[in-house]
Amino acid sequence: MNKDQVKGRVEQAKGKVKKVSGKVMDDEDMELEGKVDESRGKVQSGYGDLKEDVKKATDN
């Protein structure tokens, strides 16, 4: 697991918490920020997954 995978998954978790908190507190801005953070985390972890796949392919 590389740093992009870890950071991305942490960002996804933070975004999910922020999104749910915004929904519970009826704060649309916070909910939107959470969705953005969650999406950003998915992209970053996906990039990390791709890096791992490329590394494995080149090692073989």
PDB file of N, CA, C and O in Angstrom:
ATOM      1  N   MET A   1       0.855  -1.172   0.000  1.00  0.00           N
ATOM      2  CA  MET A   1       0.000   0.000   0.000  1.00  0.00           C
ATOM      3  C   MET A   1       0.901   1.235   0.000  1.00  0.00           C
ATOM      4  O   MET A   1       1.819   1.348   0.813  1.00  0.00           O
ATOM      5  N   ASN A   2       0.627   2.150  -0.917  1.00  0.00           N
ATOM      6  CA  ASN A   2       1.449   3.357  -1.005  1.00  0.00           C
ATOM      7  C   ASN A   2       0.748   4.540  -0.339  1.00  0.00           C
ATOM      8  O   ASN A   2      -0.404   4.448   0.083  1.00  0.00           O
ATOM      9  N   LYS A   3       1.480   5.654  -0.257  1.00  0.00           N
ATOM     10  CA  LYS A   3       0.955   6.814   0.477  1.00  0.00           C
ATOM     11  C   LYS A   3      -0.296   7.401  -0.173  1.00  0.00           C
ATOM     12  O   LYS A   3      -1.162   7.927   0.527  1.00  0.00           O
ATOM     13  N   ASP A   4      -0.403   7.320  -1.499  1.00  0.00           N
ATOM     14  CA  ASP A   4      -1.599   7.851  -2.152  1.00  0.00           C
ATOM     15  C   ASP A   4      -2.836   7.036  -1.794  1.00  0.00           C
ATOM     16  O   ASP A   4      -3.921   7.591  -1.619  1.00  0.00           O
ATOM     17  N   GLN A   5      -2.675   5.743  -1.686  1.00  0.00           N
ATOM     18  CA  GLN A   5      -3.804   4.893  -1.293  1.00  0.00           C
ATOM     19  C   GLN A   5      -4.247   5.236   0.125  1.00  0.00           C
ATOM     20  O   GLN A   5      -5.441   5.367   0.395  1.00  0.00           O
ATOM     21  N   VAL A   6      -3.291   5.377   1.020  1.00  0.00           N
ATOM     22  CA  VAL A   6      -3.611   5.669   2.423  1.00  0.00           C
ATOM     23  C   VAL A   6      -4.252   7.051   2.552  1.00  0.00           C
ATOM     24  O   VAL A   6      -5.309   7.199   3.166  1.00  0.00           O
ATOM     25  N   LYS A   7      -3.604   8.059   1.968  1.00  0.00           N
ATOM     26  CA  LYS A   7      -4.148   9.415   2.058  1.00  0.00           C
ATOM     27  C   LYS A   7      -5.533   9.506   1.429  1.00  0.00           C
ATOM     28  O   LYS A   7      -6.412  10.192   1.950  1.00  0.00           O
ATOM     29  N   GLY A   8      -5.722   8.819   0.318  1.00  0.00           N
ATOM     30  CA  GLY A   8      -7.021   8.838  -0.345  1.00  0.00           C
ATOM     31  C   GLY A   8      -8.109   8.223   0.500  1.00  0.00           C
ATOM     32  O   GLY A   8      -9.216   8.753   0.582  1.00  0.00           O
ATOM     33  N   ARG A   9      -7.801   7.116   1.124  1.00  0.00           N
ATOM     34  CA  ARG A   9      -8.815   6.457   1.961  1.00  0.00           C
ATOM     35  C   ARG A   9      -9.117   7.265   3.220  1.00  0.00           C
ATOM     36  O   ARG A   9     -10.256   7.286   3.686  1.00  0.00           O
ATOM     37  N   VAL A  10      -8.107   7.925   3.766  1.00  0.00           N
ATOM     38  CA  VAL A  10      -8.334   8.805   4.918  1.00  0.00           C
ATOM     39  C   VAL A  10      -9.216   9.977   4.495  1.00  0.00           C
ATOM     40  O   VAL A  10     -10.139  10.354   5.217  1.00  0.00           O
ATOM     41  N   GLU A  11      -8.936  10.547   3.342  1.00  0.00           N
ATOM     42  CA  GLU A  11      -9.729  11.672   2.830  1.00  0.00           C
ATOM     43  C   GLU A  11     -11.179  11.240   2.583  1.00  0.00           C
ATOM     44  O   GLU A  11     -12.112  11.996   2.856  1.00  0.00           O
ATOM     45  N   GLN A  12     -11.359  10.024   2.067  1.00  0.00           N
ATOM     46  CA  GLN A  12     -12.716   9.505   1.864  1.00  0.00           C
ATOM     47  C   GLN A  12     -13.459   9.416   3.195  1.00  0.00           C
ATOM     48  O   GLN A  12     -14.622   9.808   3.293  1.00  0.00           O
ATOM     49  N   ALA A  13     -12.783   8.902   4.211  1.00  0.00           N
ATOM     50  CA  ALA A  13     -13.422   8.756   5.525  1.00  0.00           C
ATOM     51  C   ALA A  13     -13.773  10.119   6.117  1.00  0.00           C
ATOM     52  O   ALA A  13     -14.867  10.299   6.652  1.00  0.00           O
ATOM     53  N   LYS A  14     -12.854  11.075   6.023  1.00  0.00           N
ATOM     54  CA  LYS A  14     -13.135  12.416   6.538  1.00  0.00           C
ATOM     55  C   LYS A  14     -14.313  13.040   5.789  1.00  0.00           C
ATOM     56  O   LYS A  14     -15.173  13.683   6.391  1.00  0.00           O
ATOM     57  N   GLY A  15     -14.340  12.846   4.486  1.00  0.00           N
ATOM     58  CA  GLY A  15     -15.439  13.389   3.689  1.00  0.00           C
ATOM     59  C   GLY A  15     -16.766  12.778   4.069  1.00  0.00           C
ATOM     60  O   GLY A  15     -17.781  13.472   4.135  1.00  0.00           O
ATOM     61  N   LYS A  16     -16.763  11.479   4.321  1.00  0.00           N
ATOM     62  CA  LYS A  16     -18.000  10.786   4.705  1.00  0.00           C
ATOM     63  C   LYS A  16     -18.523  11.335   6.039  1.00  0.00           C
ATOM     64  O   LYS A  16     -19.720  11.576   6.197  1.00  0.00           O
ATOM     65  N   VAL A  17     -17.603  11.528   6.994  1.00  0.00           N
ATOM     66  CA  VAL A  17     -17.996  12.066   8.298  1.00  0.00           C
ATOM     67  C   VAL A  17     -18.556  13.477   8.138  1.00  0.00           C
ATOM     68  O   VAL A  17     -19.578  13.820   8.732  1.00  0.00           O
ATOM     69  N   LYS A  18     -17.879  14.284   7.335  1.00  0.00           N
ATOM     70  CA  LYS A  18     -18.321  15.661   7.124  1.00  0.00           C
ATOM     71  C   LYS A  18     -19.678  15.686   6.421  1.00  0.00           C
ATOM     72  O   LYS A  18     -20.543  16.498   6.751  1.00  0.00           O
ATOM     73  N   LYS A  19     -19.853  14.793   5.454  1.00  0.00           N
ATOM     74  CA  LYS A  19     -21.115  14.727   4.711  1.00  0.00           C
ATOM     75  C   LYS A  19     -22.270  14.353   5.639  1.00  0.00           C
ATOM     76  O   LYS A  19     -23.328  14.981   5.605  1.00  0.00           O
ATOM     77  N   VAL A  20     -22.066  13.342   6.456  1.00  0.00           N
ATOM     78  CA  VAL A  20     -23.109  12.902   7.385  1.00  0.00           C
ATOM     79  C   VAL A  20     -23.383  13.977   8.432  1.00  0.00           C
ATOM     80  O   VAL A  20     -24.536  14.230   8.782  1.00  0.00           O
ATOM     81  N   SER A  21     -22.317  14.610   8.933  1.00  0.00           N
ATOM     82  CA  SER A  21     -22.500  15.681   9.913  1.00  0.00           C
ATOM     83  C   SER A  21     -23.310  16.823   9.316  1.00  0.00           C
ATOM     84  O   SER A  21     -24.199  17.370   9.969  1.00  0.00           O
ATOM     85  N   GLY A  22     -23.004  17.176   8.085  1.00  0.00           N
ATOM     86  CA  GLY A  22     -23.752  18.238   7.427  1.00  0.00           C
ATOM     87  C   GLY A  22     -25.209  17.884   7.253  1.00  0.00           C
ATOM     88  O   GLY A  22     -26.088  18.733   7.401  1.00  0.00           O
ATOM     89  N   LYS A  23     -25.465  16.624   6.937  1.00  0.00           N
ATOM     90  CA  LYS A  23     -26.849  16.177   6.762  1.00  0.00           C
ATOM     91  C   LYS A  23     -27.595  16.230   8.101  1.00  0.00           C
ATOM     92  O   LYS A  23     -28.737  16.684   8.168  1.00  0.00           O
ATOM     93  N   VAL A  24     -26.938  15.761   9.157  1.00  0.00           N
ATOM     94  CA  VAL A  24     -27.570  15.734  10.484  1.00  0.00           C
ATOM     95  C   VAL A  24     -27.836  17.157  10.976  1.00  0.00           C
ATOM     96  O   VAL A  24     -28.890  17.429  11.550  1.00  0.00           O
ATOM     97  N   MET A  25     -26.889  18.056  10.754  1.00  0.00           N
ATOM     98  CA  MET A  25     -27.030  19.433  11.241  1.00  0.00           C
ATOM     99  C   MET A  25     -27.763  20.325  10.238  1.00  0.00           C
ATOM    100  O   MET A  25     -27.914  21.526  10.466  1.00  0.00           O
ATOM    101  N   ASP A  26     -28.215  19.737   9.129  1.00  0.00           N
ATOM    102  CA  ASP A  26     -28.920  20.473   8.081  1.00  0.00           C
ATOM    103  C   ASP A  26     -28.074  21.639   7.555  1.00  0.00           C
ATOM    104  O   ASP A  26     -28.571  22.742   7.326  1.00  0.00           O
ATOM    105  N   ASP A  27     -26.787  21.355   7.374  1.00  0.00           N
ATOM    106  CA  ASP A  27     -25.835  22.332   6.848  1.00  0.00           C
ATOM    107  C   ASP A  27     -25.434  21.880   5.439  1.00  0.00           C
ATOM    108  O   ASP A  27     -24.573  21.017   5.270  1.00  0.00           O
ATOM    109  N   GLU A  28     -26.072  22.476   4.443  1.00  0.00           N
ATOM    110  CA  GLU A  28     -25.851  22.055   3.055  1.00  0.00           C
ATOM    111  C   GLU A  28     -24.414  22.286   2.601  1.00  0.00           C
ATOM    112  O   GLU A  28     -23.871  21.498   1.828  1.00  0.00           O
ATOM    113  N   ASP A  29     -23.790  23.379   3.086  1.00  0.00           N
ATOM    114  CA  ASP A  29     -22.404  23.659   2.698  1.00  0.00           C
ATOM    115  C   ASP A  29     -21.461  22.579   3.210  1.00  0.00           C
ATOM    116  O   ASP A  29     -20.587  22.117   2.477  1.00  0.00           O
ATOM    117  N   MET A  30     -21.634  22.179   4.455  1.00  0.00           N
ATOM    118  CA  MET A  30     -20.782  21.139   5.031  1.00  0.00           C
ATOM    119  C   MET A  30     -21.010  19.805   4.322  1.00  0.00           C
ATOM    120  O   MET A  30     -20.065  19.060   4.060  1.00  0.00           O
ATOM    121  N   GLU A  31     -22.250  19.519   4.020  1.00  0.00           N
ATOM    122  CA  GLU A  31     -22.575  18.283   3.319  1.00  0.00           C
ATOM    123  C   GLU A  31     -21.911  18.260   1.935  1.00  0.00           C
ATOM    124  O   GLU A  31     -21.371  17.236   1.516  1.00  0.00           O
ATOM    125  N   LEU A  32     -21.955  19.370   1.250  1.00  0.00           N
ATOM    126  CA  LEU A  32     -21.320  19.478  -0.065  1.00  0.00           C
ATOM    127  C   LEU A  32     -19.797  19.339   0.053  1.00  0.00           C
ATOM    128  O   LEU A  32     -19.173  18.654  -0.757  1.00  0.00           O
ATOM    129  N   GLU A  33     -19.203  19.984   1.053  1.00  0.00           N
ATOM    130  CA  GLU A  33     -17.762  19.849   1.282  1.00  0.00           C
ATOM    131  C   GLU A  33     -17.398  18.390   1.518  1.00  0.00           C
ATOM    132  O   GLU A  33     -16.382  17.906   1.019  1.00  0.00           O
ATOM    133  N   GLY A  34     -18.223  17.701   2.269  1.00  0.00           N
ATOM    134  CA  GLY A  34     -17.979  16.290   2.540  1.00  0.00           C
ATOM    135  C   GLY A  34     -18.019  15.454   1.266  1.00  0.00           C
ATOM    136  O   GLY A  34     -17.195  14.560   1.075  1.00  0.00           O
ATOM    137  N   LYS A  35     -18.982  15.752   0.397  1.00  0.00           N
ATOM    138  CA  LYS A  35     -19.067  15.028  -0.869  1.00  0.00           C
ATOM    139  C   LYS A  35     -17.832  15.278  -1.728  1.00  0.00           C
ATOM    140  O   LYS A  35     -17.309  14.361  -2.361  1.00  0.00           O
ATOM    141  N   VAL A  36     -17.371  16.525  -1.746  1.00  0.00           N
ATOM    142  CA  VAL A  36     -16.177  16.879  -2.522  1.00  0.00           C
ATOM    143  C   VAL A  36     -14.952  16.165  -1.953  1.00  0.00           C
ATOM    144  O   VAL A  36     -14.160  15.588  -2.699  1.00  0.00           O
ATOM    145  N   ASP A  37     -14.801  16.207  -0.625  1.00  0.00           N
ATOM    146  CA  ASP A  37     -13.658  15.543   0.013  1.00  0.00           C
ATOM    147  C   ASP A  37     -13.678  14.045  -0.250  1.00  0.00           C
ATOM    148  O   ASP A  37     -12.642  13.437  -0.517  1.00  0.00           O
ATOM    149  N   GLU A  38     -14.856  13.461  -0.172  1.00  0.00           N
ATOM    150  CA  GLU A  38     -15.000  12.026  -0.411  1.00  0.00           C
ATOM    151  C   GLU A  38     -14.614  11.681  -1.856  1.00  0.00           C
ATOM    152  O   GLU A  38     -13.922  10.694  -2.101  1.00  0.00           O
ATOM    153  N   SER A  39     -15.060  12.486  -2.785  1.00  0.00           N
ATOM    154  CA  SER A  39     -14.713  12.263  -4.193  1.00  0.00           C
ATOM    155  C   SER A  39     -13.217  12.435  -4.429  1.00  0.00           C
ATOM    156  O   SER A  39     -12.596  11.652  -5.147  1.00  0.00           O
ATOM    157  N   ARG A  40     -12.654  13.459  -3.824  1.00  0.00           N
ATOM    158  CA  ARG A  40     -11.219  13.700  -3.955  1.00  0.00           C
ATOM    159  C   ARG A  40     -10.431  12.502  -3.414  1.00  0.00           C
ATOM    160  O   ARG A  40      -9.426  12.093  -3.995  1.00  0.00           O
ATOM    161  N   GLY A  41     -10.895  11.958  -2.311  1.00  0.00           N
ATOM    162  CA  GLY A  41     -10.245  10.788  -1.724  1.00  0.00           C
ATOM    163  C   GLY A  41     -10.344   9.568  -2.627  1.00  0.00           C
ATOM    164  O   GLY A  41      -9.392   8.795  -2.731  1.00  0.00           O
ATOM    165  N   LYS A  42     -11.483   9.391  -3.278  1.00  0.00           N
ATOM    166  CA  LYS A  42     -11.642   8.266  -4.199  1.00  0.00           C
ATOM    167  C   LYS A  42     -10.675   8.373  -5.369  1.00  0.00           C
ATOM    168  O   LYS A  42     -10.093   7.378  -5.800  1.00  0.00           O
ATOM    169  N   VAL A  43     -10.510   9.588  -5.876  1.00  0.00           N
ATOM    170  CA  VAL A  43      -9.593   9.798  -6.997  1.00  0.00           C
ATOM    171  C   VAL A  43      -8.157   9.513  -6.559  1.00  0.00           C
ATOM    172  O   VAL A  43      -7.407   8.837  -7.264  1.00  0.00           O
ATOM    173  N   GLN A  44      -7.788  10.028  -5.403  1.00  0.00           N
ATOM    174  CA  GLN A  44      -6.417   9.834  -4.929  1.00  0.00           C
ATOM    175  C   GLN A  44      -6.129   8.365  -4.639  1.00  0.00           C
ATOM    176  O   GLN A  44      -5.057   7.868  -4.983  1.00  0.00           O
ATOM    177  N   SER A  45      -7.063   7.669  -4.016  1.00  0.00           N
ATOM    178  CA  SER A  45      -6.827   6.251  -3.737  1.00  0.00           C
ATOM    179  C   SER A  45      -6.820   5.440  -5.034  1.00  0.00           C
ATOM    180  O   SER A  45      -6.084   4.460  -5.151  1.00  0.00           O
ATOM    181  N   GLY A  46      -7.630   5.845  -5.997  1.00  0.00           N
ATOM    182  CA  GLY A  46      -7.618   5.184  -7.305  1.00  0.00           C
ATOM    183  C   GLY A  46      -6.287   5.367  -8.004  1.00  0.00           C
ATOM    184  O   GLY A  46      -5.770   4.442  -8.629  1.00  0.00           O
ATOM    185  N   TYR A  47      -5.732   6.570  -7.895  1.00  0.00           N
ATOM    186  CA  TYR A  47      -4.406   6.846  -8.448  1.00  0.00           C
ATOM    187  C   TYR A  47      -3.365   5.968  -7.760  1.00  0.00           C
ATOM    188  O   TYR A  47      -2.484   5.410  -8.414  1.00  0.00           O
ATOM    189  N   GLY A  48      -3.472   5.850  -6.451  1.00  0.00           N
ATOM    190  CA  GLY A  48      -2.547   4.990  -5.712  1.00  0.00           C
ATOM    191  C   GLY A  48      -2.681   3.536  -6.119  1.00  0.00           C
ATOM    192  O   GLY A  48      -1.681   2.829  -6.243  1.00  0.00           O
ATOM    193  N   ASP A  49      -3.906   3.087  -6.328  1.00  0.00           N
ATOM    194  CA  ASP A  49      -4.136   1.708  -6.787  1.00  0.00           C
ATOM    195  C   ASP A  49      -3.488   1.483  -8.150  1.00  0.00           C
ATOM    196  O   ASP A  49      -2.871   0.447  -8.395  1.00  0.00           O
ATOM    197  N   LEU A  50      -3.639   2.464  -9.028  1.00  0.00           N
ATOM    198  CA  LEU A  50      -3.042   2.365 -10.359  1.00  0.00           C
ATOM    199  C   LEU A  50      -1.523   2.298 -10.269  1.00  0.00           C
ATOM    200  O   LEU A  50      -0.891   1.510 -10.971  1.00  0.00           O
ATOM    201  N   LYS A  51      -0.937   3.125  -9.403  1.00  0.00           N
ATOM    202  CA  LYS A  51       0.514   3.096  -9.216  1.00  0.00           C
ATOM    203  C   LYS A  51       0.978   1.715  -8.748  1.00  0.00           C
ATOM    204  O   LYS A  51       1.999   1.203  -9.207  1.00  0.00           O
ATOM    205  N   GLU A  52       0.217   1.124  -7.832  1.00  0.00           N
ATOM    206  CA  GLU A  52       0.561  -0.216  -7.334  1.00  0.00           C
ATOM    207  C   GLU A  52       0.476  -1.249  -8.440  1.00  0.00           C
ATOM    208  O   GLU A  52       1.340  -2.118  -8.552  1.00  0.00           O
ATOM    209  N   ASP A  53      -0.571  -1.156  -9.262  1.00  0.00           N
ATOM    210  CA  ASP A  53      -0.740  -2.094 -10.371  1.00  0.00           C
ATOM    211  C   ASP A  53       0.406  -1.992 -11.359  1.00  0.00           C
ATOM    212  O   ASP A  53       0.919  -3.005 -11.835  1.00  0.00           O
ATOM    213  N   VAL A  54       0.808  -0.764 -11.666  1.00  0.00           N
ATOM    214  CA  VAL A  54       1.923  -0.558 -12.587  1.00  0.00           C
ATOM    215  C   VAL A  54       3.218  -1.103 -11.991  1.00  0.00           C
ATOM    216  O   VAL A  54       4.016  -1.737 -12.681  1.00  0.00           O
ATOM    217  N   LYS A  55       3.411  -0.848 -10.711  1.00  0.00           N
ATOM    218  CA  LYS A  55       4.618  -1.350 -10.037  1.00  0.00           C
ATOM    219  C   LYS A  55       4.670  -2.880 -10.072  1.00  0.00           C
ATOM    220  O   LYS A  55       5.714  -3.468 -10.353  1.00  0.00           O
ATOM    221  N   LYS A  56       3.542  -3.506  -9.788  1.00  0.00           N
ATOM    222  CA  LYS A  56       3.490  -4.980  -9.820  1.00  0.00           C
ATOM    223  C   LYS A  56       3.743  -5.512 -11.221  1.00  0.00           C
ATOM    224  O   LYS A  56       4.425  -6.521 -11.401  1.00  0.00           O
ATOM    225  N   ALA A  57       3.185  -4.822 -12.212  1.00  0.00           N
ATOM    226  CA  ALA A  57       3.359  -5.267 -13.597  1.00  0.00           C
ATOM    227  C   ALA A  57       4.804  -5.137 -14.051  1.00  0.00           C
ATOM    228  O   ALA A  57       5.300  -5.985 -14.794  1.00  0.00           O
ATOM    229  N   THR A  58       5.478  -4.092 -13.616  1.00  0.00           N
ATOM    230  CA  THR A  58       6.866  -3.903 -14.024  1.00  0.00           C
ATOM    231  C   THR A  58       7.818  -4.786 -13.234  1.00  0.00           C
ATOM    232  O   THR A  58       8.915  -5.086 -13.705  1.00  0.00           O
ATOM    233  N   ASP A  59       7.420  -5.203 -12.051  1.00  0.00           N
ATOM    234  CA  ASP A  59       8.264  -6.093 -11.248  1.00  0.00           C
ATOM    235  C   ASP A  59       8.269  -7.513 -11.806  1.00  0.00           C
ATOM    236  O   ASP A  59       9.227  -8.257 -11.597  1.00  0.00           O
ATOM    237  N   ASN A  60       7.218  -7.888 -12.508  1.00  0.00           N
ATOM    238  CA  ASN A  60       7.114  -9.244 -13.035  1.00  0.00           C
ATOM    239  C   ASN A  60       7.786  -9.405 -14.332  1.00  0.00           C
ATOM    240  O   ASN A  60       7.781 -10.498 -14.899  1.00  0.00           O
TER     241      ASN A  60
END
